[in-house]
Amino acid sequence: MKELGLDRWILKMCEKMNFINPTKIQQLAIPEILKGKNVIAHSETGSGKTACFSFPILQNLAKDPFSVYALVLTPNRELAFQIAEQVAVFGSSINTRCVTVVGGMDMIKQAMEIEKLPHFIIATPGRLLDLINRDEKTRELLGNLKYLVLDEVDRLLDDSIIDDLKEILAILPKERQCIFTTATLNKKVEDNLEFLLGGQKEVVKVEVNKKAKTVEGLTQQYLFIPDQVKDNYFIHLLNEYRDKSCIVFVSNCM
């Protein structure tokens, strides 16, 4: 990790967490982000892209702390919680404050958390836009941020999300540094780069394993189940894995 240009306190944190050798995408992306460049980090899921943007942002936050310093947008709440947990751990030694803004949670409480001036807001676009439209303070704080991170940027450009994303980006400062991560760098991302960058022209693309594939060490399986019996099979699978941790992804939350 030392060769990436990271400060000593981050290197100590990496040692404690047994982060000894950076992944290929971290080797390519972190130095460019530390130089202040806009970066697209393209690599497979599980390759450490959260650390790619977290370490440089935290390093500069430690030198010049203010709120709100960084906005991280994700396509779903599960990713938002995962990122918030990792950023909180990475930045614990400098007392980094994070707030997660997602649907299905108390909006008033989320607005109050933002008013406490967190360093990171990690959000889904729909809920964040709701807060922006209801609370002028949230809009004001976002006008001063230094970093914009779009995690899984290709999915943020889905038809169900892109309009909310455009409204949010329109109120952000033009001089922000942009970091986009994705496991799939498609034409839609390329076509929308200008508005994603806020009119900036320069962006560095760092890519590892351009062909979409699963990270080594991860096994993927699927079951093709008739719709009328899928609930029974789902319960059966949960029973089969009852001694293990499970994460269930759904298309909507009722």
Legacy VTK file of the C-alpha trace (Angstrom):
# vtk DataFile Version 3.0
C-alpha trace
ASCII
DATASET POLYDATA
POINTS 254 float
0.000 0.000 0.000
2.901 2.375 0.690
3.750 2.828 -2.995
0.285 4.273 -3.691
1.116 7.569 -1.959
-1.113 7.057 1.063
-0.373 8.782 4.373
1.081 6.922 7.310
-2.127 6.817 9.329
-3.935 5.054 6.473
-1.078 2.579 6.112
-1.323 1.794 9.834
-5.053 1.271 9.491
-4.451 -1.074 6.545
-1.940 -3.066 8.596
-4.448 -3.495 11.431
-7.074 -4.680 8.948
-4.565 -6.946 7.185
-4.751 -4.941 3.936
-1.211 -5.740 2.827
-1.258 -5.885 -0.956
-3.448 -3.541 -2.997
-5.641 -4.977 -5.720
-4.881 -4.109 -9.341
-7.684 -1.537 -9.545
-6.432 0.108 -6.342
-2.915 0.312 -7.767
-4.234 2.078 -10.856
-6.950 4.307 -9.388
-5.692 5.582 -6.030
-2.643 7.515 -7.332
-4.780 9.214 -10.011
-7.430 10.219 -7.471
-4.747 11.572 -5.144
-3.565 13.755 -8.042
-7.016 15.349 -8.080
-8.152 13.795 -11.345
-11.637 12.636 -12.238
-11.525 8.845 -12.431
-13.638 5.980 -13.747
-12.632 2.754 -11.977
-13.796 -0.258 -13.964
-13.276 -3.708 -12.469
-15.219 -6.722 -11.340
-17.375 -6.842 -8.222
-15.362 -7.619 -5.106
-12.101 -6.073 -6.330
-11.916 -3.340 -3.674
-13.367 -0.315 -5.454
-14.753 1.162 -2.207
-11.200 1.526 -0.883
-10.214 3.113 -4.214
-12.263 6.211 -3.470
-12.405 6.038 0.344
-8.660 6.168 1.035
-7.854 9.268 -1.086
-10.953 11.129 0.138
-10.189 10.336 3.781
-6.549 11.331 3.314
-7.526 14.791 2.065
-10.341 15.087 4.605
-7.794 14.636 7.395
-5.816 17.605 6.045
-8.775 19.941 5.549
-11.874 18.631 7.373
-15.211 20.219 6.664
-18.784 19.102 6.094
-20.270 17.933 3.763
-17.010 16.754 2.166
-18.157 13.885 -0.058
-21.400 12.611 -1.548
-21.602 8.941 -2.510
-24.601 7.888 -4.594
-25.553 4.233 -5.051
-28.425 2.543 -6.915
-29.837 0.717 -3.874
-29.956 0.818 -0.097
-27.959 -2.382 0.424
-24.941 -0.900 -1.321
-25.367 2.345 0.615
-25.226 0.535 3.952
-22.210 -1.533 2.870
-20.281 1.557 1.765
-21.215 3.509 4.907
-19.968 0.691 7.102
-16.641 0.485 5.277
-16.070 4.254 5.220
-16.835 4.459 8.944
-14.248 1.746 9.653
-11.620 3.221 7.321
-12.062 6.690 8.809
-12.531 5.775 12.468
-9.116 7.086 13.538
-9.971 10.594 12.299
-13.540 10.489 13.659
-15.176 10.467 10.241
-18.917 11.136 10.410
-21.178 9.395 7.897
-24.923 9.495 7.321
-26.866 7.017 5.184
-29.863 8.421 3.309
-32.081 5.724 1.795
-35.747 4.938 1.345
-37.699 2.922 3.880
-36.188 4.870 6.805
-37.353 7.860 8.850
-36.870 10.909 6.608
-37.064 13.415 9.471
-34.311 11.571 11.331
-32.184 11.528 8.182
-32.616 15.287 7.747
-31.574 15.817 11.369
-28.478 13.655 10.836
-27.474 15.785 7.836
-27.865 18.940 9.931
-25.193 17.519 12.264
-22.735 18.140 9.407
-21.428 14.698 8.436
-18.307 14.393 6.329
-19.894 11.774 4.056
-23.454 11.506 2.794
-24.045 8.059 1.315
-27.406 7.953 -0.407
-29.783 6.582 -2.980
-30.851 9.300 -5.443
-34.612 9.106 -4.846
-34.506 9.653 -1.101
-31.767 12.281 -1.299
-33.779 14.262 -3.840
-36.796 14.123 -1.532
-34.695 15.641 1.248
-33.225 18.288 -1.038
-36.709 19.388 -2.099
-37.968 19.469 1.502
-34.955 20.900 3.309
-33.051 23.954 2.101
-30.229 23.185 4.550
-29.461 19.912 2.744
-29.304 21.741 -0.593
-26.985 24.355 0.910
-24.581 21.804 2.395
-24.319 19.866 -0.856
-23.313 23.075 -2.617
-19.956 23.004 -0.832
-18.835 19.407 -1.270
-15.469 18.487 -2.752
-16.057 14.913 -3.967
-18.838 13.183 -5.878
-18.723 9.399 -6.024
-21.127 7.441 -8.214
-20.903 3.806 -7.191
-22.131 1.348 -9.824
-22.541 4.307 -12.166
-23.988 2.187 -14.978
-26.951 1.233 -12.774
-27.468 4.842 -11.675
-28.189 5.608 -15.325
-31.177 3.248 -15.426
-34.397 4.882 -16.606
-35.917 4.610 -13.120
-33.040 6.583 -11.528
-31.469 8.902 -14.082
-33.985 11.762 -13.774
-33.408 11.976 -10.005
-29.664 11.813 -10.597
-29.783 14.713 -13.051
-31.663 16.916 -10.578
-29.143 16.188 -7.829
-26.091 16.786 -10.008
-27.529 20.100 -11.167
-27.189 21.615 -7.685
-23.672 20.354 -6.969
-20.612 22.593 -7.379
-19.007 22.473 -10.816
-15.512 22.256 -9.345
-16.119 18.905 -7.660
-13.788 15.943 -8.159
-15.690 13.000 -9.633
-15.028 9.315 -9.028
-17.150 6.716 -10.796
-16.955 2.990 -10.123
-18.509 0.251 -12.186
-18.296 -3.435 -12.939
-19.759 -2.755 -16.404
-18.493 0.158 -18.486
-21.120 0.400 -21.221
-22.031 2.896 -23.943
-24.617 4.565 -21.719
-21.886 5.609 -19.302
-19.748 6.954 -22.148
-22.667 8.899 -23.635
-23.525 10.560 -20.305
-20.026 11.469 -19.130
-20.382 15.188 -19.825
-23.377 15.669 -17.559
-21.964 13.282 -14.932
-18.769 15.349 -14.809
-20.659 18.629 -14.510
-19.252 19.958 -17.768
-15.637 19.009 -17.005
-13.794 17.379 -19.886
-10.917 15.480 -18.312
-11.417 11.986 -16.923
-8.986 9.113 -16.429
-10.288 5.613 -17.111
-8.615 2.796 -15.219
-9.751 -0.671 -16.210
-9.021 -4.175 -15.007
-10.490 -7.257 -16.663
-12.582 -5.385 -19.225
-14.703 -8.434 -19.885
-17.374 -8.740 -17.206
-16.595 -11.682 -14.964
-16.928 -12.783 -11.372
-14.054 -12.038 -9.040
-11.864 -15.066 -8.315
-12.900 -16.943 -5.214
-16.614 -16.193 -5.625
-18.968 -18.941 -6.748
-22.224 -18.022 -8.473
-25.188 -20.369 -8.912
-28.771 -19.848 -9.952
-32.016 -21.809 -9.836
-34.698 -21.438 -12.479
-37.923 -21.752 -10.451
-41.567 -21.567 -11.638
-43.229 -18.431 -10.313
-46.024 -20.280 -8.518
-43.626 -22.198 -6.259
-40.794 -19.695 -5.824
-41.858 -18.758 -2.274
-41.617 -22.388 -1.161
-38.166 -22.785 -2.706
-37.028 -19.518 -1.154
-37.991 -20.721 2.330
-36.291 -24.043 1.623
-33.035 -22.276 0.659
-33.120 -20.125 3.794
-33.488 -23.264 5.873
-30.600 -24.891 4.019
-28.340 -21.927 4.840
-29.730 -21.108 8.279
-26.278 -21.436 9.874
-24.783 -18.861 7.476
-25.266 -15.158 6.796
-27.548 -14.391 3.852
-28.254 -11.225 1.869
-31.458 -11.127 -0.170
-31.798 -8.606 -3.012
-35.282 -7.652 -4.209
-36.658 -5.340 -6.889
-38.797 -3.375 -4.435
-39.467 -3.095 -0.722
-43.102 -3.076 0.364
LINES 1 255
254 0 1 2 3 4 5 6 7 8 9 10 11 12 13 14 15 16 17 18 19 20 21 22 23 24 25 26 27 28 29 30 31 32 33 34 35 36 37 38 39 40 41 42 43 44 45 46 47 48 49 50 51 52 53 54 55 56 57 58 59 60 61 62 63 64 65 66 67 68 69 70 71 72 73 74 75 76 77 78 79 80 81 82 83 84 85 86 87 88 89 90 91 92 93 94 95 96 97 98 99 100 101 102 103 104 105 106 107 108 109 110 111 112 113 114 115 116 117 118 119 120 121 122 123 124 125 126 127 128 129 130 131 132 133 134 135 136 137 138 139 140 141 142 143 144 145 146 147 148 149 150 151 152 153 154 155 156 157 158 159 160 161 162 163 164 165 166 167 168 169 170 171 172 173 174 175 176 177 178 179 180 181 182 183 184 185 186 187 188 189 190 191 192 193 194 195 196 197 198 199 200 201 202 203 204 205 206 207 208 209 210 211 212 213 214 215 216 217 218 219 220 221 222 223 224 225 226 227 228 229 230 231 232 233 234 235 236 237 238 239 240 241 242 243 244 245 246 247 248 249 250 251 252 253
